[in-house]
């Protein structure tokens, strides 16, 4: 490993939050928030590119394409709120929380080109939101949190949530909130960052001394960096996905920004590779474990082996076939629409896939296109169908039976606001895949609200039953 200090820049006020944004078609930019109420943007060589007024009440900053439209937005935590403003300064998000925001990050977790947002709160809670402000998970950590990051630690194209606490503990969570690994990086920690060199992952930490420490994925110290002052904030970034050079920027209490290049040409060691494989195996196991106890029904932590309430051994469920559901959603939606944006498809999948559900949507679609499982191509952030699917008239029951569907649905929904798919098949004579296709189309168009699983469709609390029955019948007639 080689370390090279590129620049040391004096600043008028302490910079307390740093973020490095690497755009897909632009050079890396360093964002710095300081107590002089300024947001300054530098390049990675330390040259100031822009400066704007910005409240020092904003505790943290992150930058990401929240809309998936190619325009960066600024993410910040101010008091007990998460704020997101677009590239023109217009508000996009404002989420009220129960505790003060300490740290945040924004990256595309699931491959739909729209960035998810993660925050760490003063009450030790971590929350990951999808780009449409739906919480993918919320989880409490044992100790006070110092920082939170989004990074593909396990090299499987699925982002992990990396949480560093003040006592030097590092917790790696899956994007479904499941604990994959714990490390101890010293006895105290005030700043934290992730260094990613292809498959090799490292961590950089600082405490109240003037030294930064670099650790490997096993928690072994491998290098140090001497600073001119105690670190106040830290950020890291990459030149590109395959580079052997990482950027490191540190603000110190002597009012300086230090810009570093970290060069690593070595591959991961055998022991590091084994550690990553163990994390991947843990992830696969946790995704199959029941979220509720099959004996008493009590909620259970995903990594627990026994239920805390009754002591029963938690059952493992069959691994969910995410790929098949992505294909089914695309097949259903493109019978009516020849194209769909990845972020819209992601929102549909979030309503149809049971939790936990993690995937990289872009890579899953690319793999299905290459395997000729679906006909189409990706046009930037949109999937375009190139071969129109055949209509389903040949497998539909007579029109008289379809006319009876509203009465059947009303009878099935009389007691509860959910439908059993198999019961719908028995009562209507309509094939299962056609019923699911109709529901997926209505969900995609935003005409109905609810959650579709393999066996049930559950209407949301806001969904009027009569309107649902009417919309379902109309769409079914259109298909036939």
PAKEDREN-404317 format. One record per residue (C-alpha): residue number from 1; x, y, z; residue in one letter. Coordinates in nm, 4 decimals, m for minus. Example, Ala and Ser with C-alpha at 12.3 -4.5 7.8 and 13.67 -1.06 7.14 Angstrom:
REM PAKEDREN-404317
num xx yy zz residuo
1 1.2300 m0.4500 0.7800 A
2 1.3670 m0.1060 0.7140 S
This chain:
REM PAKEDREN-404317
num xx yy zz residuo
1 0.0000 0.0000 0.0000 X
2 0.1262 0.3460 m0.0922 X
3 0.0012 0.6713 0.0606 X
4 0.0565 1.0092 m0.1028 X
5 m0.0603 1.3432 0.0332 X
6 m0.1762 1.5437 m0.2680 X
7 m0.2638 1.8736 m0.0967 X
8 m0.3056 2.0416 0.2395 X
9 m0.5633 2.3208 0.2193 X
10 m0.6162 2.5792 0.4970 X
11 m0.9829 2.6495 0.5786 X
12 m1.1460 2.9412 0.7598 X
13 m1.3713 2.7247 0.9793 X
14 m1.3691 2.3620 1.0935 X
15 m1.5180 2.1238 0.8353 X
16 m1.7342 1.8790 1.0296 X
17 m1.8877 1.6726 0.7452 X
18 m1.7200 1.5526 0.4237 X
19 m1.8504 1.3529 0.1285 X
20 m1.6866 1.2370 m0.1964 X
21 m1.9240 1.2005 m0.4907 X
22 m1.8068 1.0043 m0.7935 X
23 m2.0453 1.0598 m1.0850 X
24 m2.0674 0.8085 m1.3692 X
25 m1.9581 1.0667 m1.6271 X
26 m1.7727 1.3224 m1.4156 X
27 m1.4614 1.3497 m1.2029 X
28 m1.4902 1.3050 m0.8287 X
29 m1.6012 1.6007 m0.6184 X
30 m1.5402 1.6610 m0.2490 X
31 m1.8215 1.8274 m0.0519 X
32 m1.7275 1.9966 0.2760 X
33 m1.9653 2.1457 0.5362 X
34 m1.8081 2.3867 0.7830 X
35 m1.9005 2.5927 1.0863 X
36 m1.8717 2.9083 0.8775 X
37 m2.2115 2.8170 0.7283 X
38 m2.0562 2.7232 0.3953 X
39 m2.0816 2.4228 0.1655 X
40 m1.7625 2.4107 m0.0364 X
41 m1.6906 2.1796 m0.3310 X
42 m1.3329 2.0778 m0.4200 X
43 m1.1774 1.8459 m0.6726 X
44 m0.9668 1.5573 m0.5405 X
45 m0.6458 1.7595 m0.5846 X
46 m0.7696 2.0191 m0.3340 X
47 m0.8737 2.2976 m0.5739 X
48 m1.1865 2.4876 m0.4665 X
49 m1.4536 2.4692 m0.7386 X
50 m1.7546 2.6344 m0.5768 X
51 m1.8920 2.7658 m0.2495 X
52 m2.2415 2.8421 m0.1304 X
53 m2.4135 2.9473 0.1885 X
54 m2.5334 2.6465 0.3857 X
55 m2.6556 2.6214 0.7421 X
56 m2.4132 2.4660 0.9912 X
57 m2.7215 2.3191 1.1616 X
58 m2.7071 2.0474 0.8944 X
59 m2.5289 1.7655 1.0773 X
60 m2.4238 1.5496 0.7801 X
61 m2.4243 1.5595 0.4019 X
62 m2.4453 1.3000 0.1235 X
63 m2.4911 1.3349 m0.2512 X
64 m2.6840 1.1007 m0.4808 X
65 m2.9245 1.0730 m0.7726 X
66 m3.2387 1.0185 m0.5643 X
67 m3.4767 1.0441 m0.8614 X
68 m3.2733 0.8248 m1.0945 X
69 m3.2881 1.0930 m1.3629 X
70 m2.9186 1.1775 m1.3796 X
71 m2.9306 1.4817 m1.1487 X
72 m2.7630 1.4840 m0.8083 X
73 m2.9530 1.5792 m0.4949 X
74 m2.8139 1.6840 m0.1574 X
75 m2.9082 1.4759 0.1458 X
76 m2.8728 1.6237 0.4924 X
77 m2.9687 1.5620 0.8515 X
78 m3.0832 1.8690 1.0431 X
79 m3.1995 1.8089 1.3975 X
80 m3.4628 1.5361 1.3916 X
81 m3.5214 1.5608 1.0155 X
82 m3.3867 1.4132 0.6961 X
83 m3.3918 1.6687 0.4154 X
84 m3.3291 1.6117 0.0448 X
85 m3.3064 1.9012 m0.2021 X
86 m3.2612 1.8694 m0.5776 X
87 m2.9807 2.0218 m0.7840 X
88 m3.1683 2.3532 m0.7952 X
89 m3.2236 2.3649 m0.4200 X
90 m3.5901 2.2637 m0.4327 X
91 m3.7096 2.0356 m0.1484 X
92 m3.7748 1.6706 m0.2381 X
93 m3.7898 1.4943 0.1013 X
94 m3.8648 1.6032 0.4534 X
95 m3.8933 1.3153 0.6986 X
96 m3.9569 1.3824 1.0665 X
97 m3.7828 1.1450 1.3073 X
98 m3.7847 1.0734 1.6807 X
99 m3.4136 1.1479 1.7335 X
100 m3.1315 1.3670 1.6016 X
101 m2.9591 1.2586 1.2779 X
102 m2.5858 1.1899 1.3269 X
103 m2.4745 1.0511 0.9897 X
104 m2.6100 0.9735 0.6430 X
105 m2.5200 0.8235 0.3070 X
106 m2.6890 0.7893 m0.0330 X
107 m2.6126 0.5268 m0.2988 X
108 m2.8026 0.3042 m0.5394 X
109 m2.8551 m0.0109 m0.3319 X
110 m3.0769 m0.2175 m0.5646 X
111 m2.9656 m0.1258 m0.9176 X
112 m3.2623 0.0874 m1.0283 X
113 m3.0388 0.3955 m1.0868 X
114 m3.2097 0.5834 m0.8000 X
115 m3.0160 0.6265 m0.4748 X
116 m3.1400 0.4918 m0.1451 X
117 m3.0777 0.6921 0.1753 X
118 m2.9448 0.5591 0.5060 X
119 m2.9275 0.7570 0.8313 X
120 m2.7935 0.6931 1.1802 X
121 m2.9749 0.8539 1.4729 X
122 m2.8628 0.9653 1.8170 X
123 m3.0896 0.7038 1.9791 X
124 m2.8737 0.4318 1.8112 X
125 m3.1237 0.3554 1.5348 X
126 m3.0280 0.2973 1.1677 X
127 m3.2887 0.3400 0.8906 X
128 m3.2529 0.2601 0.5204 X
129 m3.5082 0.4183 0.2847 X
130 m3.5854 0.3290 m0.0732 X
131 m3.5893 0.6196 m0.3199 X
132 m3.9678 0.6534 m0.2722 X
133 m3.9274 0.7072 0.1062 X
134 m4.0354 0.3532 0.1996 X
135 m3.8224 0.2183 0.4867 X
136 m3.6479 m0.1037 0.3827 X
137 m3.5431 m0.1653 0.7419 X
138 m3.5007 0.0019 1.0801 X
139 m3.2707 m0.1402 1.3454 X
140 m3.1153 m0.0385 1.6765 X
141 m2.7422 m0.0697 1.7456 X
142 m2.5967 m0.1403 2.0912 X
143 m2.3663 0.1641 2.1153 X
144 m2.3742 0.5301 2.0081 X
145 m2.3144 0.5500 1.6323 X
146 m2.0227 0.7425 1.4843 X
147 m2.0926 0.6922 1.1121 X
148 m2.2900 0.4882 0.8581 X
149 m2.1921 0.3897 0.5012 X
150 m2.3368 0.2073 0.2013 X
151 m2.0865 m0.0234 0.0335 X
152 m2.0757 m0.3568 m0.1529 X
153 m1.8599 m0.5322 0.1072 X
154 m1.9382 m0.8896 m0.0057 X
155 m1.8761 m0.8222 m0.3783 X
156 m2.2108 m0.9710 m0.4841 X
157 m2.3587 m0.6537 m0.6392 X
158 m2.5745 m0.5976 m0.3296 X
159 m2.4920 m0.3013 m0.1078 X
160 m2.4378 m0.3548 0.2629 X
161 m2.4968 m0.1025 0.5416 X
162 m2.1773 m0.0499 0.7411 X
163 m2.2203 0.0982 1.0899 X
164 m1.9295 0.2199 1.3037 X
165 m1.9929 0.2977 1.6710 X
166 m1.8012 0.5208 1.9114 X
167 m1.6407 0.2288 2.0972 X
168 m1.4626 0.1010 1.7842 X
169 m1.7102 m0.1688 1.6844 X
170 m1.7965 m0.2183 1.3190 X
171 m2.1257 m0.3892 1.2248 X
172 m2.1938 m0.4970 0.8652 X
173 m2.5674 m0.5303 0.7903 X
174 m2.7335 m0.6556 0.4742 X
175 m2.9668 m0.4155 0.2934 X
176 m3.2504 m0.6050 0.4638 X
177 m3.1061 m0.5156 0.8054 X
178 m2.9513 m0.8545 0.8907 X
179 m2.6200 m0.8651 1.0782 X
180 m2.3446 m1.0266 0.8723 X
181 m2.0237 m0.9406 1.0588 X
182 m1.8834 m0.7625 1.3654 X
183 m1.5292 m0.6324 1.3981 X
184 m1.3410 m0.4440 1.6684 X
185 m1.1352 m0.1583 1.5217 X
186 m0.9557 m0.0226 1.8258 X
187 m1.1105 0.0973 2.1509 X
188 m1.2616 0.4286 2.0372 X
189 m1.3645 0.5849 1.7082 X
190 m1.4604 0.9368 1.5998 X
191 m1.4260 0.9192 1.2181 X
192 m1.4671 0.6288 0.9776 X
193 m1.4457 0.5412 0.6083 X
194 m1.4402 0.2445 0.3688 X
195 m1.1618 0.1882 0.1158 X
196 m1.2653 m0.0359 m0.1752 X
197 m1.0086 m0.1770 m0.4189 X
198 m1.2054 m0.4152 m0.6379 X
199 m1.2737 m0.7226 m0.4247 X
200 m1.0461 m0.6030 m0.1449 X
201 m1.2167 m0.3956 0.1256 X
202 m1.0450 m0.1947 0.3968 X
203 m1.1545 0.0436 0.6690 X
204 m0.9973 0.3652 0.7899 X
205 m1.0630 0.4984 1.1395 X
206 m0.9580 0.7893 1.3556 X
207 m0.9901 0.8727 1.7235 X
208 m0.8808 1.1679 1.9390 X
209 m0.5163 1.1241 1.8394 X
210 m0.3448 1.2648 1.5277 X
211 m0.3272 0.9235 1.3605 X
212 m0.5581 0.7410 1.1186 X
213 m0.5487 0.3606 1.1128 X
214 m0.6219 0.1345 0.8134 X
215 m0.7641 m0.2146 0.8809 X
216 m0.8390 m0.5161 0.6615 X
217 m1.1742 m0.7008 0.6414 X
218 m1.0678 m0.9244 0.9327 X
219 m1.0023 m0.6290 1.1640 X
220 m0.6226 m0.6520 1.1361 X
221 m0.4267 m0.3244 1.1385 X
222 m0.2248 m0.2849 0.8175 X
223 m0.1151 0.0819 0.8022 X
224 m0.1356 0.4260 0.9658 X
225 m0.1477 0.7870 0.8455 X
226 0.0003 1.0714 1.0505 X
227 m0.1955 1.3992 1.0480 X
228 m0.1160 1.7553 1.1560 X
229 m0.4153 1.7625 1.3898 X
230 m0.6937 1.5489 1.5308 X
231 m0.9458 1.4343 1.2666 X
232 m1.2866 1.6068 1.2649 X
233 m1.4351 1.4406 0.9530 X
234 m1.3307 1.1906 0.6885 X
235 m1.4448 1.0809 0.3419 X
236 m1.3221 0.8276 0.0859 X
237 m1.3998 0.7621 m0.2799 X
238 m1.2769 0.5803 m0.5896 X
239 m1.1577 0.6953 m0.9289 X
240 m1.3768 0.4209 m1.0818 X
241 m1.5065 0.0720 m1.0024 X
242 m1.1838 m0.1087 m1.0970 X
243 m0.9206 0.1427 m0.9898 X
244 m0.6323 0.0619 m0.7572 X
245 m0.6401 0.4229 m0.6354 X
246 m0.8725 0.5586 m0.3687 X
247 m0.9211 0.9158 m0.2532 X
248 m0.9077 1.0075 0.1142 X
249 m0.9921 1.3530 0.2492 X
250 m0.9572 1.4457 0.6165 X
251 m1.0440 1.7622 0.8036 X
252 m0.8376 1.8289 1.1164 X
253 m0.8808 2.0538 1.4194 X
254 m0.5957 2.2794 1.3042 X
255 m0.8351 2.3967 1.0293 X
256 m0.6908 2.2067 0.7391 X
257 m0.8192 1.9706 0.4723 X
258 m0.5724 1.6977 0.3776 X
259 m0.6183 1.5310 0.0366 X
260 m0.4593 1.1858 m0.0017 X
261 m0.4245 0.9153 m0.2636 X
262 m0.4223 0.5571 m0.1359 X
263 m0.2774 0.3101 m0.3877 X
264 m0.3256 m0.0645 m0.3358 X
265 m0.2127 m0.3140 m0.6010 X
266 m0.2246 m0.6322 m0.3891 X
267 m0.5150 m0.8749 m0.4174 X
268 m0.7121 m0.9908 m0.1165 X
269 m0.5376 m1.2548 0.0930 X
270 m0.6679 m1.6083 0.1358 X
271 m0.7881 m1.5321 0.4907 X
272 m0.9678 m1.2171 0.3674 X
273 m1.1325 m1.4201 0.0908 X
274 m1.2513 m1.6784 0.3458 X
275 m1.3948 m1.4004 0.5648 X
276 m1.5931 m1.2618 0.2701 X
277 m1.7182 m1.6104 0.1801 X
278 m1.8351 m1.6603 0.5381 X
279 m2.0276 m1.3319 0.5212 X
280 m2.1941 m1.4362 0.1949 X
281 m2.2898 m1.7724 0.3469 X
282 m2.4328 m1.5966 0.6525 X
283 m2.6382 m1.3710 0.4256 X
284 m2.7876 m1.6658 0.2361 X
285 m2.8758 m1.8415 0.5633 X
286 m3.0379 m1.5329 0.7163 X
287 m3.2512 m1.4682 0.4081 X
288 m3.4092 m1.8100 0.4523 X
289 m3.4787 m1.7769 0.8231 X
290 m3.8325 m1.7026 0.9396 X
291 m3.8975 m1.3426 1.0475 X
292 m4.1657 m1.4613 1.2913 X
293 m4.1597 m1.7662 1.5168 X
294 m4.3596 m2.0521 1.3627 X
295 m4.4576 m2.1735 1.7097 X
296 m4.5867 m1.8625 1.8910 X
297 m4.5862 m1.6011 1.6154 X
298 m4.3580 m1.3594 1.8033 X
299 m4.1203 m1.1373 1.6016 X
300 m3.7663 m1.2746 1.5865 X
301 m3.4346 m1.1201 1.4919 X
302 m3.3227 m1.2750 1.1624 X
303 m2.9884 m1.3954 1.2988 X
304 m3.1463 m1.5557 1.6100 X
305 m3.1524 m1.9364 1.6190 X
306 m3.4256 m1.9600 1.8841 X
307 m3.7352 m1.7545 1.9627 X
308 m3.6844 m1.5222 2.2618 X
309 m4.0512 m1.5606 2.3598 X
310 m4.1029 m1.9383 2.3629 X
311 m3.7597 m2.0878 2.2970 X
312 m3.8670 m2.2709 1.9806 X
313 m3.6068 m2.3317 1.7106 X
314 m3.6742 m2.0944 1.4207 X
315 m3.7554 m2.2682 1.0950 X
316 m3.5723 m2.1990 0.7717 X
317 m3.7890 m2.1144 0.4748 X
318 m3.7181 m2.1971 0.1128 X
319 m3.5090 m1.9279 m0.0542 X
320 m3.7327 m1.6905 m0.2458 X
321 m3.6908 m1.6878 m0.6227 X
322 m3.6371 m1.3169 m0.6803 X
323 m3.5354 m1.3622 m1.0426 X
324 m3.8647 m1.5309 m1.1330 X
325 m4.0649 m1.2489 m0.9774 X
326 m3.8670 m0.9833 m1.1629 X
327 m3.9371 m1.1689 m1.4872 X
328 m4.3058 m1.2099 m1.3999 X
329 m4.3388 m0.8392 m1.3235 X
330 m4.1733 m0.7416 m1.6523 X
331 m4.3859 m0.9905 m1.8498 X
332 m4.7061 m0.8629 m1.6909 X
333 m4.6378 m0.4910 m1.7139 X
334 m4.5094 m0.4982 m2.0709 X
335 m4.8307 m0.6559 m2.1995 X
336 m4.9679 m0.3035 m2.1608 X
337 m4.6586 m0.0826 m2.1587 X
338 m4.3676 m0.1416 m2.3951 X
339 m4.1254 0.0294 m2.1599 X
340 m4.0849 0.0924 m1.7875 X
341 m3.8308 0.2851 m1.5816 X
342 m3.6171 0.0782 m1.3486 X
343 m3.7172 0.2840 m1.0443 X
344 m4.0880 0.2221 m1.1229 X
345 m4.0235 m0.1499 m1.1640 X
346 m3.8343 m0.1484 m0.8338 X
347 m4.1332 0.0044 m0.6547 X
348 m4.3591 m0.2674 m0.7913 X
349 m4.1150 m0.5381 m0.6829 X
350 m4.1012 m0.3884 m0.3337 X
351 m4.4775 m0.4403 m0.3140 X
352 m4.4672 m0.7940 m0.4509 X
353 m4.1555 m0.9532 m0.3029 X
354 m4.1817 m1.0724 0.0564 X
355 m3.9184 m0.9371 0.2924 X
356 m3.6297 m0.9846 0.3056 X
357 m3.5750 m0.9055 m0.0621 X
358 m3.2399 m0.7866 m0.1948 X
359 m3.1334 m0.7669 m0.5562 X
360 m2.9493 m0.5590 m0.8135 X
361 m3.2220 m0.4877 m1.0649 X
362 m3.0066 m0.3666 m1.3533 X
363 m2.7746 m0.6667 m1.3370 X
364 m3.0667 m0.9104 m1.2987 X
365 m3.2339 m0.7724 m1.6123 X
366 m2.9068 m0.7715 m1.8083 X
367 m2.8522 m1.1377 m1.7160 X
368 m3.2051 m1.2318 m1.8303 X
369 m3.1589 m1.0447 m2.1598 X
370 m2.8271 m1.2231 m2.2251 X
371 m2.9890 m1.5605 m2.1418 X
372 m3.2771 m1.4740 m2.3806 X
373 m3.5285 m1.5169 m2.0985 X
374 m3.6834 m1.1795 m2.1799 X
375 m3.6867 m0.9891 m2.5083 X
376 m3.5751 m0.6290 m2.4775 X
377 m3.2929 m0.3937 m2.3923 X
378 m3.1962 m0.1310 m2.1352 X
379 m3.2115 0.2262 m2.2607 X
380 m3.0308 0.4233 m1.9897 X
381 m3.2638 0.3880 m1.6870 X
382 m3.5541 0.2262 m1.8772 X
383 m3.6308 m0.1316 m1.9831 X
384 m3.7727 m0.1438 m2.3386 X
385 m3.9641 m0.4494 m2.4592 X
386 m3.8787 m0.5338 m2.8206 X
387 m4.1181 m0.8268 m2.8742 X
388 m4.4820 m0.7801 m2.7848 X
389 m4.6300 m1.0536 m2.5684 X
390 m4.9219 m1.2548 m2.6977 X
391 m5.2656 m1.1759 m2.5621 X
392 m5.4212 m1.4211 m2.3189 X
393 m5.7616 m1.4636 m2.4837 X
394 m5.7037 m1.8310 m2.5624 X
395 m5.6725 m1.9310 m2.1969 X
396 m5.9457 m1.7082 m2.0546 X
397 m6.2842 m1.8464 m1.9443 X
398 m6.6054 m1.7434 m2.1293 X
399 m6.7253 m1.3825 m2.0976 X
400 m7.0149 m1.4976 m1.8806 X
401 m6.7673 m1.6248 m1.6201 X
402 m6.5679 m1.3015 m1.6316 X
403 m6.8927 m1.1105 m1.5743 X
404 m6.9298 m1.2997 m1.2446 X
405 m6.5866 m1.1886 m1.1178 X
406 m6.7110 m0.8775 m0.9268 X
407 m6.9565 m1.0848 m0.7207 X
408 m6.6878 m1.3451 m0.6497 X
409 m6.4405 m1.0791 m0.5359 X
410 m6.6988 m0.9111 m0.3125 X
411 m6.7748 m1.2445 m0.1467 X
412 m6.4067 m1.3206 m0.0906 X
413 m6.3440 m0.9726 0.0533 X
414 m6.6514 m0.9680 0.2765 X
415 m6.4679 m1.0538 0.6005 X
416 m6.1105 m0.9323 0.5453 X
417 m5.9302 m0.7058 0.2992 X
418 m5.7195 m0.9784 0.1469 X
419 m5.7572 m1.2338 m0.1320 X
420 m5.6173 m1.5849 m0.1487 X
421 m5.4928 m1.6414 m0.5042 X
422 m5.5858 m2.0133 m0.5073 X
423 m5.9403 m1.9290 m0.3895 X
424 m5.9719 m1.6793 m0.6756 X
425 m5.8643 m1.9494 m0.9217 X
426 m6.1233 m2.1961 m0.7835 X
427 m6.4082 m1.9462 m0.7797 X
428 m6.3439 m1.7697 m1.1116 X
429 m6.1840 m2.0378 m1.3286 X
430 m5.9217 m1.7807 m1.4364 X
431 m5.5627 m1.9156 m1.4536 X
432 m5.3363 m1.8168 m1.1670 X
433 m5.0806 m1.6364 m1.3847 X
434 m5.3570 m1.4221 m1.5418 X
435 m5.4873 m1.3183 m1.2006 X
436 m5.1383 m1.2224 m1.0876 X
437 m5.0707 m1.0447 m1.4154 X
438 m5.3845 m0.8335 m1.3718 X
439 m5.2849 m0.7380 m1.0179 X
440 m4.9296 m0.6505 m1.1257 X
441 m5.0537 m0.4259 m1.4066 X
442 m5.2880 m0.2411 m1.1711 X
443 m5.0091 m0.1993 m0.9151 X
444 m4.7720 m0.0737 m1.1848 X
445 m5.0231 0.1871 m1.3011 X
446 m5.0878 0.2993 m0.9438 X
447 m5.4566 0.2181 m0.9879 X
448 m5.4737 m0.0029 m0.6775 X
449 m5.2785 m0.0169 m0.3511 X
450 m5.1742 m0.3370 m0.1790 X
451 m4.9126 m0.6087 m0.1423 X
452 m4.8918 m0.9169 m0.3616 X
453 m4.7142 m1.2292 m0.2384 X
454 m4.7047 m1.5761 m0.3868 X
455 m5.0348 m1.6781 m0.2257 X
456 m5.2206 m1.3595 m0.1289 X
457 m5.3065 m1.0061 m0.2293 X
458 m5.3591 m0.7769 0.0706 X
459 m5.5392 m0.4496 0.0068 X
460 m5.3836 m0.1456 0.1748 X
461 m5.5822 0.0364 0.4429 X
462 m5.6400 0.3250 0.2018 X
463 m5.7748 0.1022 m0.0757 X
464 m6.1523 0.1175 m0.1162 X
465 m6.2855 m0.2353 m0.1717 X
466 m6.5541 m0.1337 m0.4237 X
467 m6.3035 0.0614 m0.6325 X
468 m6.0616 m0.2311 m0.6245 X
469 m6.3287 m0.4734 m0.7508 X
470 m6.4286 m0.2314 m1.0275 X
471 m6.0701 m0.1663 m1.1455 X
472 m5.9814 m0.5354 m1.1359 X
473 m6.2837 m0.6305 m1.3456 X
474 m6.2163 m0.3594 m1.6040 X
475 m5.8502 m0.4606 m1.6437 X
476 m5.9424 m0.8280 m1.6692 X
477 m6.1891 m0.7527 m1.9495 X
478 m5.9211 m0.5507 m2.1300 X
479 m5.6833 m0.8450 m2.1131 X
480 m5.9439 m1.0837 m2.2486 X
